[in-house]
């Protein structure tokens, strides 16, 4: 790398306007096109580049004919400059939202089960750090949460990992394991084990179709060569637990949903079989930009609230 100025003993912040001109020139390889994109004259772009090169003491471009090509130093700087400009844009967007609403706003979606068993404590602690923020919460299953996120009607979704999330970023939190739940007087509970041959003969109380959980359960037993006999279908995990307690059938739930009932032994959890049925839970968010402080705080609180839930029995 060519030395243009002595290295400063104290690093100085880079000029954002010079960085923007540099990144644009790296993309277009043309002073003329860069000027058009930035609404600047060609000489202004050239002046910005020279100022940046003088500031950092490195030549950033080589001219080959009419085209500009990055030097190794230019490629190195480009890696950081793009991140810096993205962060600045994210900060501006966050401040714009704040100014628009007069206070912060965080829009969430989560399964009804998460809304009941996980998010209350999370939102209590979130409010302590962001007391003036408006929080909205939509209790929906995974497919609806994905639709809301795609429509930009929410900011984050606490949900199961969707089958395909190419257009979203999934931040994993924990993995749970599904189990049979039965009443204490059920034969499986008395025997302390599940009789595999009895599974197709049982009445099952299952979560409604076409939820992601119901699809996972159906696929699991299909691979086991079984079709469960559906007795009752409902969209309420609490209803499933109460119906199972009454001995009306067998439920298939994650044990953390019935932690209190399992501790008081009003329900008994038994493994589905040698092969496990696991689900991955996490936060789904749109790609692009680093999460703001509020989102980072919510993620941290969700991680803390779900410690120990993986495979909880």
C-alpha positions in Angstrom: 0.0 0.0 0.0 1.3 3.4 -0.9 1.9 5.8 2.0 0.4 9.2 1.4 0.5 10.7 4.9 2.0 9.6 8.2 -0.2 7.4 10.3 -2.0 9.3 13.0 -1.3 8.2 16.5 -5.0 8.7 17.4 -7.5 7.2 15.0 -10.0 9.7 13.8 -13.6 8.9 12.7 -14.1 8.5 8.9 -16.2 11.1 7.1 -19.5 9.5 6.2 -19.9 11.5 3.0 -16.5 10.4 1.8 -17.4 6.8 2.7 -20.6 7.0 0.7 -18.8 8.4 -2.3 -16.2 5.6 -2.0 -18.8 2.8 -1.7 -20.8 4.2 -4.7 -17.6 4.5 -6.8 -16.7 0.9 -5.8 -20.1 -0.2 -7.1 -20.2 1.8 -10.3 -16.5 1.9 -11.1 -17.2 5.3 -12.7 -16.9 8.9 -11.4 -19.7 10.0 -13.8 -22.2 7.3 -12.7 -21.3 7.9 -9.0 -21.9 11.6 -9.4 -25.3 10.8 -10.9 -26.3 8.5 -8.1 -25.1 10.9 -5.4 -26.4 14.0 -7.2 -22.9 15.4 -7.1 -20.5 16.6 -9.8 -17.7 14.3 -11.0 -15.2 16.6 -9.5 -16.9 16.5 -6.1 -16.8 12.7 -6.1 -13.1 12.9 -7.1 -12.4 15.4 -4.3 -14.2 13.2 -1.7 -12.1 10.2 -2.8 -8.8 12.1 -2.6 -9.8 13.4 0.9 -10.5 9.9 2.1 -7.2 8.5 0.7 -5.3 11.4 2.3 -7.1 10.8 5.6 -6.3 7.0 5.8 -3.0 7.1 4.0 -3.8 4.5 1.4 -4.6 4.5 -2.4 -8.0 2.9 -2.7 -8.4 2.6 -6.5 -6.3 2.0 -9.6 -7.5 3.4 -12.9 -7.3 1.0 -15.8 -8.5 2.8 -18.9 -11.8 4.4 -18.1 -12.6 1.9 -15.3 -11.7 2.2 -11.6 -10.6 -1.0 -9.8 -10.2 -1.4 -6.0 -6.7 -1.9 -4.6 -6.3 -4.5 -1.8 -6.6 -1.6 0.7 -9.8 -0.5 -1.1 -11.3 -4.0 -0.8 -10.5 -4.1 2.9 -12.1 -0.7 3.5 -15.2 -1.6 1.5 -15.9 -4.5 3.8 -16.2 -2.0 6.8 -17.6 0.9 4.9 -20.7 -1.0 3.8 -21.4 -2.1 7.4 -20.9 1.4 8.7 -23.4 2.9 6.1 -25.9 0.2 6.9 -25.7 0.9 10.6 -26.2 4.6 9.9 -29.2 3.9 7.8 -30.6 1.7 10.5 -30.1 4.4 13.1 -31.8 7.0 10.9 -34.8 4.7 10.3 -35.1 4.0 14.0 -35.0 7.7 14.9 -37.6 8.4 12.2 -40.0 5.8 13.7 -39.4 7.3 17.1 -40.2 10.8 15.9 -43.3 9.6 14.0 -44.9 7.8 16.9 -43.7 10.1 19.7 -42.4 7.1 21.4 -41.0 3.6 20.5 -43.3 0.9 19.2 -42.7 -2.8 19.0 -45.1 -5.1 17.3 -45.0 -8.8 18.2 -46.7 -12.0 17.2 -46.6 -15.3 19.0 -48.4 -18.6 19.4 -51.2 -18.4 22.0 -49.2 -20.8 24.2 -46.1 -18.6 24.1 -48.3 -15.6 24.9 -49.5 -17.3 28.0 -46.5 -19.2 29.3 -43.4 -17.2 28.2 -44.1 -13.7 27.1 -45.8 -12.2 30.3 -42.6 -12.2 32.3 -40.6 -11.1 29.2 -42.9 -8.1 28.6 -42.9 -7.2 32.2 -39.1 -7.0 32.2 -39.1 -5.2 28.8 -41.4 -2.5 30.2 -38.9 -1.8 33.0 -36.3 -0.9 30.4 -38.6 0.8 27.9 -41.5 2.2 30.0 -42.7 4.6 27.3 -42.8 2.1 24.4 -46.1 0.9 22.9 -46.1 -2.9 22.6 -48.7 -4.7 20.5 -49.0 -8.5 20.6 -50.9 -10.8 18.2 -51.7 -14.3 19.4 -51.4 -16.4 16.2 -49.9 -19.6 15.0 -46.8 -19.9 12.9 -48.3 -19.6 9.4 -50.2 -16.4 10.3 -47.2 -14.9 12.1 -45.1 -15.4 8.9 -47.9 -13.7 6.9 -48.0 -10.8 9.2 -44.2 -10.4 9.1 -44.2 -10.6 5.3 -46.9 -7.8 5.2 -44.7 -5.8 7.6 -47.6 -5.7 10.1 -45.3 -6.9 12.9 -41.6 -6.5 13.7 -40.9 -9.8 15.4 -42.5 -13.2 15.6 -41.9 -15.7 18.5 -42.7 -18.9 16.7 -41.6 -22.3 15.5 -39.0 -22.3 12.8 -41.1 -22.1 9.5 -40.5 -24.8 6.8 -39.0 -22.1 4.6 -37.7 -18.8 5.8 -35.5 -17.6 3.0 -36.8 -14.1 3.2 -36.5 -13.9 7.0 -33.9 -14.3 9.6 -34.6 -17.0 12.3 -32.9 -16.5 15.7 -33.1 -19.8 17.5 -34.0 -19.8 21.2 -34.6 -23.4 22.3 -35.7 -26.8 21.1 -38.4 -28.8 22.8 -39.6 -32.4 22.5 -43.1 -33.5 22.1 -44.6 -36.2 24.5 -47.8 -38.1 25.2 -49.8 -36.6 28.0 -52.2 -38.9 29.8 -54.3 -38.8 33.0 -52.9 -40.5 36.1 -55.5 -43.3 35.8 -54.7 -44.1 32.1 -53.3 -47.6 31.5 -50.0 -46.2 30.1 -49.6 -44.1 33.3 -50.2 -47.2 35.5 -47.8 -49.3 33.5 -45.2 -46.5 33.3 -44.7 -47.0 29.6 -46.5 -46.6 26.2 -47.6 -49.8 24.6 -46.8 -49.2 20.9 -49.5 -51.5 19.6 -52.1 -49.5 21.6 -51.3 -46.2 20.0 -53.7 -46.5 17.0 -56.5 -47.6 19.3 -56.4 -44.6 21.6 -58.6 -41.5 21.3 -56.4 -38.4 20.7 -57.1 -34.8 21.6 -54.9 -32.8 19.3 -54.2 -29.2 18.4 -56.1 -27.9 15.4 -55.2 -28.2 11.8 -53.5 -26.7 9.8 -51.0 -25.5 12.5 -47.3 -26.3 12.2 -47.5 -28.4 15.3 -50.4 -30.5 14.0 -48.5 -31.1 10.7 -45.4 -32.2 12.6 -47.3 -34.6 14.7 -49.1 -36.1 11.6 -45.8 -36.5 9.7 -44.1 -38.1 12.7 -46.8 -40.8 13.1 -47.0 -41.3 9.4 -43.3 -42.2 9.4 -44.1 -44.6 12.2 -46.7 -46.2 10.1 -49.6 -45.0 12.2 -52.7 -42.9 11.8 -53.9 -41.4 15.1 -57.6 -41.7 15.9 -58.7 -38.1 16.3 -61.4 -37.7 18.9 -61.3 -33.9 19.7 -59.6 -31.1 17.9 -59.1 -27.7 19.5 -57.0 -24.5 19.2 -56.4 -24.3 22.9 -53.6 -26.1 24.7 -55.4 -25.4 28.0 -58.5 -27.2 26.7 -56.4 -30.2 25.6 -54.9 -30.5 29.1 -58.3 -30.3 30.8 -59.8 -32.8 28.5 -56.9 -35.2 29.0 -57.3 -34.8 32.8 -60.9 -36.0 32.5 -59.7 -39.1 30.7 -61.3 -38.3 27.4 -58.1 -39.1 25.4 -54.4 -38.7 25.0 -52.7 -35.4 24.2 -49.4 -34.8 22.3 -47.8 -31.7 23.8 -44.5 -30.3 24.8 -44.0 -30.9 28.6 -43.1 -27.2 29.3 -46.7 -26.3 28.3 -47.9 -28.6 31.2 -45.2 -27.9 33.7 -47.5 -27.2 36.6 -49.8 -30.1 35.9 -46.8 -32.5 35.6 -45.4 -31.2 38.9 -48.7 -31.7 40.7 -49.1 -35.1 38.9 -52.5 -34.3 37.5 -51.0 -35.2 34.1 -48.3 -37.7 33.2 -45.8 -37.3 30.3 -44.5 -40.3 28.4 -42.1 -40.4 25.4 -43.5 -40.8 22.0 -41.0 -43.6 21.1 -37.4 -44.3 20.4 -37.4 -41.6 17.7 -37.9 -38.1 19.1 -40.2 -35.4 17.7 -38.5 -32.1 18.4 -39.4 -28.5 17.5 -37.2 -25.5 17.1 -38.5 -22.2 18.6 -37.1 -18.8 18.0 -37.6 -15.2 16.9 -38.4 -14.5 13.2 -37.5 -11.1 11.8 -37.1 -9.5 8.4 -33.7 -9.6 6.8 -31.7 -6.4 6.6 -30.1 -4.3 9.2 -29.0 -5.0 12.7 -31.8 -5.2 15.4 -32.4 -2.0 17.3 -31.8 -1.7 21.0 -35.4 -2.6 21.8 -35.3 -5.7 19.6 -31.9 -6.8 21.1 -33.3 -6.3 24.6 -36.4 -8.5 23.8 -34.2 -11.2 22.3 -32.0 -11.2 25.4 -35.1 -11.5 27.7 -36.5 -14.3 25.6 -33.3 -16.2 25.8 -33.3 -15.8 29.6 -36.9 -16.9 29.9 -36.4 -20.0 27.8 -33.3 -21.4 29.5 -33.9 -25.0 30.5 -36.9 -25.5 28.2 -35.0 -27.7 25.7 -36.3 -31.2 26.3 -37.9 -30.2 29.6 -39.8 -33.0 31.2 
